[in-house]
Amino acid sequence: MITRRSLLIRSAAASAVIATPFVARAAAIPAKIAHAAAESHPAHITCLEFKKALEELAPGAFQLQIFPNRQLGDDKQNLESAMAGVLEFAGVSGATFPAVTGRQALNAWQLPFLVKDYAHFEKLALSPQGQALLDDLAPAGIVGLTTVDIGQRHFLSATHPVTKLPDFAGLKTRIVPVPLHKQIWETIGTAPIGLPYGEIYGALETKVLDALEINVSSIIGENLWEVGKNFTLTGHYPWHNLVIANQVFFEGLSPDLQQAVREAGRRAVAPTLAYTKKQDEDGRAFLTEKGVTISELEDLPAFKEKLSPLVSEWAAKDPLIGAFVSAAQAET
């Protein structure tokens, strides 16, 4: 596992340049932010909103370039690059962090049916408990700046319609290979398979996969509607996405620029969520036009009941998860 100590050593040369106060510079600070999604995806909108807010808060201070579409790597690669200081910033799927960093608290966002909707997500993202989950990344050499929802998760099948709990049985279902997701989808009765995001289309096309849990924006961004024609609205958890900074880079900034970077992260939340919600709703009409059948899960209460014990089980694993669960349940 990559440690903060090893990252600091690898980033030492960069820190000497970064540490120069901005007031002494003749030019803007060059910086890169990379993510793995398409430019129509909320993950890209988050980066645009972060850049916009940063330019408003610290005009001329940064020359920030955005690299979308896996140009510099997938989620795992971008996270590791940000940890190592190769990237100053990155936008990364929240599910990637536990496996790469060993920090488990971010699992709190995807406890089944804990976060109710986009408005609930926004309150939690800007709450002290939401900030505590970001701060927990510090031992991995990361400064967490933003948590957004890039789409409530549902279920896409390339084989048969899934309208009742028994329909999930045995489906080869793509997951991010983390313990929480594996436990959720085994509990539901699928056969979970860990697979990189960029390989999903081909795996559905060749029947290596039968299905996956996914959000509308990702179906559209990756053209998965071409190979998956049965979409079931389950809304089991949000897909949280983070903007992060390399810690050495961040700590080398002047205090006023650090404050601007943090505030830019917070300002990116609301407009991203508004975009995500609209795309979620409008995108369903697009999918219908493309021949995708959209169904409700007829026994959704039974689905929820089957998964409900996981919330208390995972809340007991980490005090930060427990505090987040309490805050989420109090908000409802």
Secondary structure, 3 states (H helix, E strand, C coil): CCCHHHHHHHCHHHHHHHCCCHHHCCCCEEEEEECCCCCCCHHHHHHHHHHHHHHHHCCCCEEEEEECCCCCCCHHHHHHHHHHCCCCEEEEECCHHHHHHCCCHHHHHHCCCCCCCHHHHHHHHCCHHHHHHHHCCHHHCEEEEEEEECCCCEEEECCCCCCCHHHHCCCEEEECCCHHHHHHHHHHCCEEEECCHHHHHHHHHCCCCCEEEECHHHHHHCCHHHCCCEEEECCCCCCEEEEEEEHHHHHCCCHHHHHHHHHHHHHCHHHHHHHHHHHHHHHHHHHHHCCCEEEECCCHHHHHHHHCHHHHHHHCCCHHHHHHHHHHHHHC
